[in-house]
Amino acid sequence: MRERIAIEAQRNGRSMNAEIVSVLEDHFPPAPSLPEIFEQLNFLIRMHERHDETITRREIMSALNVLKIKLDELQKGQISAASEKTKGSARHPRG
């Protein structure tokens, strides 16, 4: 496998690490943003309200699961940021 990566990296004019990152980025596209998730949910809800038979409960649940994952990520980020802020203020107490 190492040789295959080296060949592709050379062919593309990249380091092996850059080649690996490129392949991973292609395989794992970035997560949708919150506005994109809300837009998709709104679309699915409108179609469901119109009794569009092509919109399934599974599609709506899938979009809700993506939203939940994104919100969980944001919550973890806020908790991490808040704990870092708390650690920083504990090291440098005001007074």
Secondary structure as GFF3:
##gff-version 3
##sequence-region A 1 95
A	DSSP	alpha_helix	2	12	.	.	.	ID=ss1
A	DSSP	alpha_helix	16	27	.	.	.	ID=ss2
A	DSSP	alpha_helix	34	49	.	.	.	ID=ss3
A	DSSP	alpha_helix	57	91	.	.	.	ID=ss4
###
